[in-house]
Amino acid sequence: MKKKQSSFDGFPKEQRAFAPGKRTTRAARQRRPRATKEAMHLVLRSDVARGTKSLLKYDGVVRAVIAKLAQKHGVRIYRIVNAGNHLHITLKLSKQFLWKGFISGITGGIARAVGFKRVPNSKVGFWNSRPFTRLIAWGRDYNIVKDYHTLNQLEADGAVPPRSQMLRPERWRHVVRALS
């Protein structure tokens, strides 16, 4: 007969490993989804990439770094959307084992191209967190992601106001009239 698990009643909620809002170190080690038969949506976000270090100012260099490493690692790039402080990339891997070299190459290459210098003894890096990846099924799901990329590109170009301002109709009503 199994022993009953001891309860966590004696610990404050903040110190519990699985309390709401708490991430354990083990949860951060879970793998992001990757596949070779389906397309992937990759998002790289950086709060450091604002002002003089905005990714929009280095758009040509960013695209060149991604294209060079994609060719080297056998990754097919379908679409790159540069939104200033984050990148959306739709891609397809040819082999699983090539992912690590590709993602570490583009994250380091873009940070180097923008001119990011790490402060000694600081844990603050150029990118906010691990790259976000999502598998995209071909067909309807792919078209939804494609439309999302188009909206992000329009927001970055200034043709459409950011979604945070869409709550105020006076800011976007003239855009809808112009497009219809």
Stockholm file with secondary structure:
# STOCKHOLM 1.0

chainA/1-180         MKKKQSSFDGFPKEQRAFAPGKRTTRAARQRRPRATKEAMHLVLRSDVARGTKSLLKYDGVVRAVIAKLAQKHGVRIYRIVNAGNHLHITLKLSKQFLWKGFISGITGGIARAVGFKRVPNSKVGFWNSRPFTRLIAWGRDYNIVKDYHTLNQLEADGAVPPRSQMLRPERWRHVVRALS
#=GR chainA/1-180 SS CCCCCCCCTTSCGGGCTTCTTCCCTTGGGSCCCCCSSSEEEEEEECSSCSGGGCTTTTHHHHHHHHHHHHHHHTEEEEEEEECSSEEEEEEEESCGGGHHHHHHHHHHHHHHHHTCCCCTTCCCCSSSSSCEEEEECTTHHHHHHHHHHHHHHHHHHTSSCCGGGTTSHHHHHHHHHHHC
#=GC SS_cons         CCCCCCCCTTSCGGGCTTCTTCCCTTGGGSCCCCCSSSEEEEEEECSSCSGGGCTTTTHHHHHHHHHHHHHHHTEEEEEEEECSSEEEEEEEESCGGGHHHHHHHHHHHHHHHHTCCCCTTCCCCSSSSSCEEEEECTTHHHHHHHHHHHHHHHHHHTSSCCGGGTTSHHHHHHHHHHHC
//
